[in-house]
Protein backbone atom coordinates (compact mmCIF):
# COMPACT_ATOMS: atom_id res chain seq x y z
CA UNK A 1 0.00 0.00 0.00
CA UNK A 2 2.91 2.38 0.60
CA UNK A 3 3.96 1.88 -3.01
CA UNK A 4 0.60 3.12 -4.24
CA UNK A 5 0.69 6.23 -2.04
CA UNK A 6 4.29 6.95 -3.09
CA UNK A 7 3.37 6.73 -6.79
CA UNK A 8 0.38 9.04 -6.27
CA UNK A 9 2.58 11.59 -4.50
CA UNK A 10 5.11 11.54 -7.35
CA UNK A 11 2.32 11.82 -9.93
CA UNK A 12 0.81 14.84 -8.12
CA UNK A 13 4.25 16.46 -7.82
CA UNK A 14 4.84 16.04 -11.55
CA UNK A 15 1.44 17.51 -12.39
CA UNK A 16 2.12 20.47 -10.09
CA UNK A 17 5.57 20.99 -11.65
CA UNK A 18 4.10 20.86 -15.18
CA UNK A 19 1.49 23.48 -14.21
CA UNK A 20 4.20 25.82 -12.82
CA UNK A 21 6.26 25.44 -16.01
CA UNK A 22 3.21 26.16 -18.16
CA UNK A 23 2.28 29.26 -16.14
CA UNK A 24 5.88 30.52 -16.31
CA UNK A 25 5.99 30.04 -20.10
CA UNK A 26 2.71 31.94 -20.53
CA UNK A 27 3.97 34.82 -18.37
CA UNK A 28 7.24 35.06 -20.32
CA UNK A 29 5.28 35.17 -23.59
CA UNK A 30 2.94 37.91 -22.30
CA UNK A 31 5.79 40.03 -20.93
CA UNK A 32 7.74 39.80 -24.19
CA UNK A 33 4.72 40.74 -26.30
CA UNK A 34 3.80 43.80 -24.23
CA UNK A 35 7.28 45.34 -24.75
CA UNK A 36 6.73 45.57 -28.50
CA UNK A 37 5.30 48.84 -29.81
CA UNK A 38 3.21 48.74 -32.95
CA UNK A 39 4.72 51.03 -35.54
CA UNK A 40 3.02 53.94 -37.28
CA UNK A 41 5.10 54.22 -40.45
CA UNK A 42 7.35 52.23 -42.69
CA UNK A 43 10.51 54.21 -43.45
CA UNK A 44 12.28 53.11 -46.64
CA UNK A 45 15.82 54.10 -47.56
CA UNK A 46 17.59 53.39 -50.84
CA UNK A 47 21.35 53.98 -51.11
CA UNK A 48 21.29 55.71 -47.68
CA UNK A 49 18.71 58.27 -48.84
CA UNK A 50 15.08 58.48 -47.78
CA UNK A 51 12.94 56.92 -50.49
CA UNK A 52 9.49 56.79 -48.86
CA UNK A 53 7.60 57.09 -45.59
CA UNK A 54 4.26 55.28 -45.69
CA UNK A 55 1.66 55.07 -42.89
CA UNK A 56 1.06 51.47 -41.81
CA UNK A 57 -2.70 52.05 -41.81
CA UNK A 58 -2.67 52.77 -45.57
CA UNK A 59 -2.53 49.65 -47.74
CA UNK A 60 0.07 50.32 -50.43
CA UNK A 61 2.04 48.48 -53.09
CA UNK A 62 5.30 50.26 -53.87
CA UNK A 63 7.51 49.30 -56.80
CA UNK A 64 11.11 50.39 -56.18
CA UNK A 65 13.35 50.51 -59.26
CA UNK A 66 17.00 51.45 -59.03
CA UNK A 67 20.17 50.85 -60.99
CA UNK A 68 20.82 47.92 -58.60
CA UNK A 69 17.47 46.16 -59.15
CA UNK A 70 13.76 46.05 -58.46
CA UNK A 71 11.76 45.33 -55.28
CA UNK A 72 8.02 45.33 -54.66
CA UNK A 73 7.16 46.37 -51.09
CA UNK A 74 3.63 45.78 -49.77
CA UNK A 75 1.92 47.46 -46.81
CA UNK A 76 -1.22 45.51 -45.92
CA UNK A 77 -3.20 45.09 -42.69
CA UNK A 78 -0.59 47.22 -40.83
CA UNK A 79 2.21 44.84 -41.83
CA UNK A 80 5.04 45.25 -44.33
CA UNK A 81 6.76 42.68 -46.51
CA UNK A 82 8.74 42.40 -49.74
CA UNK A 83 6.54 40.65 -52.25
CA UNK A 84 9.18 40.27 -54.94
CA UNK A 85 12.77 41.21 -55.78
CA UNK A 86 15.16 40.41 -58.58
CA UNK A 87 18.15 39.94 -56.26
CA UNK A 88 19.84 36.51 -56.34
CA UNK A 89 19.48 35.52 -52.66
CA UNK A 90 15.79 36.47 -52.04
CA UNK A 91 16.41 36.97 -48.30
CA UNK A 92 14.22 40.08 -48.28
CA UNK A 93 11.36 38.16 -49.92
CA UNK A 94 11.69 35.25 -47.49
CA UNK A 95 11.73 37.58 -44.44
CA UNK A 96 8.71 37.50 -42.14
CA UNK A 97 6.22 40.36 -42.22
CA UNK A 98 7.15 43.25 -39.91
CA UNK A 99 4.90 45.55 -37.86
CA UNK A 100 6.68 46.51 -34.62
CA UNK A 101 8.87 49.55 -34.07
CA UNK A 102 12.51 48.86 -34.88
CA UNK A 103 11.92 45.80 -37.06
CA UNK A 104 13.70 45.88 -40.40
CA UNK A 105 13.93 44.10 -43.72
CA UNK A 106 17.16 44.60 -45.66
CA UNK A 107 17.99 43.86 -49.29
CA UNK A 108 21.78 44.19 -49.37
CA UNK A 109 22.25 43.71 -53.13
CA UNK A 110 19.84 46.61 -53.80
CA UNK A 111 20.98 48.71 -50.80
CA UNK A 112 17.36 48.86 -49.60
CA UNK A 113 16.36 49.17 -45.93
CA UNK A 114 12.75 48.94 -44.76
CA UNK A 115 12.23 49.94 -41.12
CA UNK A 116 9.16 50.29 -38.89
CA UNK A 117 9.05 53.53 -36.90
CA UNK A 118 6.49 55.00 -34.53
CA UNK A 119 5.57 58.56 -33.69
CA UNK A 120 5.87 57.89 -29.97
CA UNK A 121 9.29 57.15 -28.57
CA UNK A 122 11.01 56.64 -31.88
CA UNK A 123 14.69 57.35 -31.86
CA UNK A 124 16.10 59.89 -34.27
CA UNK A 125 18.94 58.35 -36.20
CA UNK A 126 21.37 59.76 -38.75
CA UNK A 127 19.08 58.86 -41.64
CA UNK A 128 15.92 60.53 -40.31
CA UNK A 129 17.56 63.77 -39.13
Biotite code that builds the C-alpha atoms (Angstrom):
import biotite.structure as struc

atoms = struc.array([
    struc.Atom([0.000, 0.000, 0.000], chain_id="A", res_id=1, res_name="UNK", atom_name="CA", element="C"),
    struc.Atom([2.911, 2.381, 0.597], chain_id="A", res_id=2, res_name="UNK", atom_name="CA", element="C"),
    struc.Atom([3.960, 1.884, -3.013], chain_id="A", res_id=3, res_name="UNK", atom_name="CA", element="C"),
    struc.Atom([0.595, 3.120, -4.238], chain_id="A", res_id=4, res_name="UNK", atom_name="CA", element="C"),
    struc.Atom([0.693, 6.234, -2.038], chain_id="A", res_id=5, res_name="UNK", atom_name="CA", element="C"),
    struc.Atom([4.288, 6.955, -3.095], chain_id="A", res_id=6, res_name="UNK", atom_name="CA", element="C"),
    struc.Atom([3.366, 6.735, -6.786], chain_id="A", res_id=7, res_name="UNK", atom_name="CA", element="C"),
    struc.Atom([0.380, 9.042, -6.272], chain_id="A", res_id=8, res_name="UNK", atom_name="CA", element="C"),
    struc.Atom([2.575, 11.586, -4.503], chain_id="A", res_id=9, res_name="UNK", atom_name="CA", element="C"),
    struc.Atom([5.109, 11.541, -7.353], chain_id="A", res_id=10, res_name="UNK", atom_name="CA", element="C"),
    struc.Atom([2.319, 11.824, -9.933], chain_id="A", res_id=11, res_name="UNK", atom_name="CA", element="C"),
    struc.Atom([0.812, 14.837, -8.115], chain_id="A", res_id=12, res_name="UNK", atom_name="CA", element="C"),
    struc.Atom([4.251, 16.462, -7.821], chain_id="A", res_id=13, res_name="UNK", atom_name="CA", element="C"),
    struc.Atom([4.842, 16.039, -11.553], chain_id="A", res_id=14, res_name="UNK", atom_name="CA", element="C"),
    struc.Atom([1.444, 17.515, -12.390], chain_id="A", res_id=15, res_name="UNK", atom_name="CA", element="C"),
    struc.Atom([2.122, 20.467, -10.093], chain_id="A", res_id=16, res_name="UNK", atom_name="CA", element="C"),
    struc.Atom([5.570, 20.987, -11.647], chain_id="A", res_id=17, res_name="UNK", atom_name="CA", element="C"),
    struc.Atom([4.101, 20.863, -15.179], chain_id="A", res_id=18, res_name="UNK", atom_name="CA", element="C"),
    struc.Atom([1.493, 23.481, -14.209], chain_id="A", res_id=19, res_name="UNK", atom_name="CA", element="C"),
    struc.Atom([4.200, 25.820, -12.823], chain_id="A", res_id=20, res_name="UNK", atom_name="CA", element="C"),
    struc.Atom([6.264, 25.445, -16.008], chain_id="A", res_id=21, res_name="UNK", atom_name="CA", element="C"),
    struc.Atom([3.207, 26.163, -18.163], chain_id="A", res_id=22, res_name="UNK", atom_name="CA", element="C"),
    struc.Atom([2.281, 29.257, -16.136], chain_id="A", res_id=23, res_name="UNK", atom_name="CA", element="C"),
    struc.Atom([5.883, 30.524, -16.310], chain_id="A", res_id=24, res_name="UNK", atom_name="CA", element="C"),
    struc.Atom([5.990, 30.039, -20.095], chain_id="A", res_id=25, res_name="UNK", atom_name="CA", element="C"),
    struc.Atom([2.709, 31.938, -20.532], chain_id="A", res_id=26, res_name="UNK", atom_name="CA", element="C"),
    struc.Atom([3.968, 34.820, -18.367], chain_id="A", res_id=27, res_name="UNK", atom_name="CA", element="C"),
    struc.Atom([7.242, 35.060, -20.318], chain_id="A", res_id=28, res_name="UNK", atom_name="CA", element="C"),
    struc.Atom([5.283, 35.167, -23.592], chain_id="A", res_id=29, res_name="UNK", atom_name="CA", element="C"),
    struc.Atom([2.941, 37.907, -22.297], chain_id="A", res_id=30, res_name="UNK", atom_name="CA", element="C"),
    struc.Atom([5.793, 40.028, -20.931], chain_id="A", res_id=31, res_name="UNK", atom_name="CA", element="C"),
    struc.Atom([7.739, 39.802, -24.194], chain_id="A", res_id=32, res_name="UNK", atom_name="CA", element="C"),
    struc.Atom([4.724, 40.738, -26.303], chain_id="A", res_id=33, res_name="UNK", atom_name="CA", element="C"),
    struc.Atom([3.802, 43.804, -24.231], chain_id="A", res_id=34, res_name="UNK", atom_name="CA", element="C"),
    struc.Atom([7.277, 45.338, -24.748], chain_id="A", res_id=35, res_name="UNK", atom_name="CA", element="C"),
    struc.Atom([6.725, 45.568, -28.502], chain_id="A", res_id=36, res_name="UNK", atom_name="CA", element="C"),
    struc.Atom([5.304, 48.839, -29.815], chain_id="A", res_id=37, res_name="UNK", atom_name="CA", element="C"),
    struc.Atom([3.206, 48.738, -32.946], chain_id="A", res_id=38, res_name="UNK", atom_name="CA", element="C"),
    struc.Atom([4.719, 51.030, -35.543], chain_id="A", res_id=39, res_name="UNK", atom_name="CA", element="C"),
    struc.Atom([3.018, 53.937, -37.276], chain_id="A", res_id=40, res_name="UNK", atom_name="CA", element="C"),
    struc.Atom([5.097, 54.220, -40.450], chain_id="A", res_id=41, res_name="UNK", atom_name="CA", element="C"),
    struc.Atom([7.350, 52.233, -42.695], chain_id="A", res_id=42, res_name="UNK", atom_name="CA", element="C"),
    struc.Atom([10.505, 54.207, -43.454], chain_id="A", res_id=43, res_name="UNK", atom_name="CA", element="C"),
    struc.Atom([12.280, 53.107, -46.638], chain_id="A", res_id=44, res_name="UNK", atom_name="CA", element="C"),
    struc.Atom([15.821, 54.103, -47.565], chain_id="A", res_id=45, res_name="UNK", atom_name="CA", element="C"),
    struc.Atom([17.593, 53.392, -50.835], chain_id="A", res_id=46, res_name="UNK", atom_name="CA", element="C"),
    struc.Atom([21.347, 53.979, -51.114], chain_id="A", res_id=47, res_name="UNK", atom_name="CA", element="C"),
    struc.Atom([21.294, 55.713, -47.683], chain_id="A", res_id=48, res_name="UNK", atom_name="CA", element="C"),
    struc.Atom([18.713, 58.275, -48.841], chain_id="A", res_id=49, res_name="UNK", atom_name="CA", element="C"),
    struc.Atom([15.085, 58.479, -47.784], chain_id="A", res_id=50, res_name="UNK", atom_name="CA", element="C"),
    struc.Atom([12.940, 56.917, -50.488], chain_id="A", res_id=51, res_name="UNK", atom_name="CA", element="C"),
    struc.Atom([9.494, 56.794, -48.863], chain_id="A", res_id=52, res_name="UNK", atom_name="CA", element="C"),
    struc.Atom([7.603, 57.093, -45.594], chain_id="A", res_id=53, res_name="UNK", atom_name="CA", element="C"),
    struc.Atom([4.263, 55.278, -45.687], chain_id="A", res_id=54, res_name="UNK", atom_name="CA", element="C"),
    struc.Atom([1.658, 55.068, -42.894], chain_id="A", res_id=55, res_name="UNK", atom_name="CA", element="C"),
    struc.Atom([1.058, 51.472, -41.814], chain_id="A", res_id=56, res_name="UNK", atom_name="CA", element="C"),
    struc.Atom([-2.695, 52.049, -41.808], chain_id="A", res_id=57, res_name="UNK", atom_name="CA", element="C"),
    struc.Atom([-2.673, 52.768, -45.568], chain_id="A", res_id=58, res_name="UNK", atom_name="CA", element="C"),
    struc.Atom([-2.531, 49.647, -47.745], chain_id="A", res_id=59, res_name="UNK", atom_name="CA", element="C"),
    struc.Atom([0.072, 50.316, -50.432], chain_id="A", res_id=60, res_name="UNK", atom_name="CA", element="C"),
    struc.Atom([2.039, 48.482, -53.090], chain_id="A", res_id=61, res_name="UNK", atom_name="CA", element="C"),
    struc.Atom([5.299, 50.264, -53.867], chain_id="A", res_id=62, res_name="UNK", atom_name="CA", element="C"),
    struc.Atom([7.513, 49.297, -56.796], chain_id="A", res_id=63, res_name="UNK", atom_name="CA", element="C"),
    struc.Atom([11.107, 50.389, -56.180], chain_id="A", res_id=64, res_name="UNK", atom_name="CA", element="C"),
    struc.Atom([13.348, 50.511, -59.261], chain_id="A", res_id=65, res_name="UNK", atom_name="CA", element="C"),
    struc.Atom([16.995, 51.454, -59.028], chain_id="A", res_id=66, res_name="UNK", atom_name="CA", element="C"),
    struc.Atom([20.171, 50.846, -60.990], chain_id="A", res_id=67, res_name="UNK", atom_name="CA", element="C"),
    struc.Atom([20.821, 47.916, -58.605], chain_id="A", res_id=68, res_name="UNK", atom_name="CA", element="C"),
    struc.Atom([17.467, 46.155, -59.151], chain_id="A", res_id=69, res_name="UNK", atom_name="CA", element="C"),
    struc.Atom([13.756, 46.047, -58.456], chain_id="A", res_id=70, res_name="UNK", atom_name="CA", element="C"),
    struc.Atom([11.759, 45.329, -55.280], chain_id="A", res_id=71, res_name="UNK", atom_name="CA", element="C"),
    struc.Atom([8.019, 45.330, -54.663], chain_id="A", res_id=72, res_name="UNK", atom_name="CA", element="C"),
    struc.Atom([7.156, 46.370, -51.087], chain_id="A", res_id=73, res_name="UNK", atom_name="CA", element="C"),
    struc.Atom([3.634, 45.780, -49.772], chain_id="A", res_id=74, res_name="UNK", atom_name="CA", element="C"),
    struc.Atom([1.919, 47.463, -46.811], chain_id="A", res_id=75, res_name="UNK", atom_name="CA", element="C"),
    struc.Atom([-1.219, 45.512, -45.925], chain_id="A", res_id=76, res_name="UNK", atom_name="CA", element="C"),
    struc.Atom([-3.197, 45.090, -42.691], chain_id="A", res_id=77, res_name="UNK", atom_name="CA", element="C"),
    struc.Atom([-0.590, 47.225, -40.828], chain_id="A", res_id=78, res_name="UNK", atom_name="CA", element="C"),
    struc.Atom([2.207, 44.839, -41.826], chain_id="A", res_id=79, res_name="UNK", atom_name="CA", element="C"),
    struc.Atom([5.037, 45.246, -44.334], chain_id="A", res_id=80, res_name="UNK", atom_name="CA", element="C"),
    struc.Atom([6.762, 42.685, -46.509], chain_id="A", res_id=81, res_name="UNK", atom_name="CA", element="C"),
    struc.Atom([8.742, 42.402, -49.738], chain_id="A", res_id=82, res_name="UNK", atom_name="CA", element="C"),
    struc.Atom([6.538, 40.649, -52.253], chain_id="A", res_id=83, res_name="UNK", atom_name="CA", element="C"),
    struc.Atom([9.181, 40.271, -54.945], chain_id="A", res_id=84, res_name="UNK", atom_name="CA", element="C"),
    struc.Atom([12.769, 41.206, -55.778], chain_id="A", res_id=85, res_name="UNK", atom_name="CA", element="C"),
    struc.Atom([15.156, 40.413, -58.581], chain_id="A", res_id=86, res_name="UNK", atom_name="CA", element="C"),
    struc.Atom([18.146, 39.938, -56.261], chain_id="A", res_id=87, res_name="UNK", atom_name="CA", element="C"),
    struc.Atom([19.836, 36.515, -56.336], chain_id="A", res_id=88, res_name="UNK", atom_name="CA", element="C"),
    struc.Atom([19.483, 35.522, -52.662], chain_id="A", res_id=89, res_name="UNK", atom_name="CA", element="C"),
    struc.Atom([15.790, 36.468, -52.039], chain_id="A", res_id=90, res_name="UNK", atom_name="CA", element="C"),
    struc.Atom([16.410, 36.969, -48.297], chain_id="A", res_id=91, res_name="UNK", atom_name="CA", element="C"),
    struc.Atom([14.222, 40.077, -48.278], chain_id="A", res_id=92, res_name="UNK", atom_name="CA", element="C"),
    struc.Atom([11.361, 38.155, -49.916], chain_id="A", res_id=93, res_name="UNK", atom_name="CA", element="C"),
    struc.Atom([11.691, 35.252, -47.486], chain_id="A", res_id=94, res_name="UNK", atom_name="CA", element="C"),
    struc.Atom([11.733, 37.580, -44.444], chain_id="A", res_id=95, res_name="UNK", atom_name="CA", element="C"),
    struc.Atom([8.705, 37.495, -42.138], chain_id="A", res_id=96, res_name="UNK", atom_name="CA", element="C"),
    struc.Atom([6.219, 40.358, -42.222], chain_id="A", res_id=97, res_name="UNK", atom_name="CA", element="C"),
    struc.Atom([7.148, 43.250, -39.909], chain_id="A", res_id=98, res_name="UNK", atom_name="CA", element="C"),
    struc.Atom([4.902, 45.552, -37.862], chain_id="A", res_id=99, res_name="UNK", atom_name="CA", element="C"),
    struc.Atom([6.676, 46.515, -34.621], chain_id="A", res_id=100, res_name="UNK", atom_name="CA", element="C"),
    struc.Atom([8.871, 49.548, -34.068], chain_id="A", res_id=101, res_name="UNK", atom_name="CA", element="C"),
    struc.Atom([12.513, 48.857, -34.875], chain_id="A", res_id=102, res_name="UNK", atom_name="CA", element="C"),
    struc.Atom([11.919, 45.799, -37.058], chain_id="A", res_id=103, res_name="UNK", atom_name="CA", element="C"),
    struc.Atom([13.696, 45.885, -40.402], chain_id="A", res_id=104, res_name="UNK", atom_name="CA", element="C"),
    struc.Atom([13.934, 44.102, -43.724], chain_id="A", res_id=105, res_name="UNK", atom_name="CA", element="C"),
    struc.Atom([17.163, 44.596, -45.661], chain_id="A", res_id=106, res_name="UNK", atom_name="CA", element="C"),
    struc.Atom([17.989, 43.860, -49.294], chain_id="A", res_id=107, res_name="UNK", atom_name="CA", element="C"),
    struc.Atom([21.775, 44.194, -49.374], chain_id="A", res_id=108, res_name="UNK", atom_name="CA", element="C"),
    struc.Atom([22.252, 43.708, -53.127], chain_id="A", res_id=109, res_name="UNK", atom_name="CA", element="C"),
    struc.Atom([19.840, 46.605, -53.799], chain_id="A", res_id=110, res_name="UNK", atom_name="CA", element="C"),
    struc.Atom([20.983, 48.710, -50.803], chain_id="A", res_id=111, res_name="UNK", atom_name="CA", element="C"),
    struc.Atom([17.357, 48.857, -49.598], chain_id="A", res_id=112, res_name="UNK", atom_name="CA", element="C"),
    struc.Atom([16.362, 49.174, -45.926], chain_id="A", res_id=113, res_name="UNK", atom_name="CA", element="C"),
    struc.Atom([12.752, 48.941, -44.759], chain_id="A", res_id=114, res_name="UNK", atom_name="CA", element="C"),
    struc.Atom([12.228, 49.942, -41.115], chain_id="A", res_id=115, res_name="UNK", atom_name="CA", element="C"),
    struc.Atom([9.163, 50.287, -38.892], chain_id="A", res_id=116, res_name="UNK", atom_name="CA", element="C"),
    struc.Atom([9.046, 53.525, -36.899], chain_id="A", res_id=117, res_name="UNK", atom_name="CA", element="C"),
    struc.Atom([6.487, 55.002, -34.532], chain_id="A", res_id=118, res_name="UNK", atom_name="CA", element="C"),
    struc.Atom([5.567, 58.560, -33.693], chain_id="A", res_id=119, res_name="UNK", atom_name="CA", element="C"),
    struc.Atom([5.872, 57.887, -29.965], chain_id="A", res_id=120, res_name="UNK", atom_name="CA", element="C"),
    struc.Atom([9.287, 57.152, -28.567], chain_id="A", res_id=121, res_name="UNK", atom_name="CA", element="C"),
    struc.Atom([11.013, 56.644, -31.881], chain_id="A", res_id=122, res_name="UNK", atom_name="CA", element="C"),
    struc.Atom([14.685, 57.348, -31.861], chain_id="A", res_id=123, res_name="UNK", atom_name="CA", element="C"),
    struc.Atom([16.101, 59.891, -34.274], chain_id="A", res_id=124, res_name="UNK", atom_name="CA", element="C"),
    struc.Atom([18.940, 58.350, -36.202], chain_id="A", res_id=125, res_name="UNK", atom_name="CA", element="C"),
    struc.Atom([21.370, 59.758, -38.748], chain_id="A", res_id=126, res_name="UNK", atom_name="CA", element="C"),
    struc.Atom([19.077, 58.861, -41.645], chain_id="A", res_id=127, res_name="UNK", atom_name="CA", element="C"),
    struc.Atom([15.921, 60.533, -40.308], chain_id="A", res_id=128, res_name="UNK", atom_name="CA", element="C"),
    struc.Atom([17.562, 63.771, -39.125], chain_id="A", res_id=129, res_name="UNK", atom_name="CA", element="C"),
])
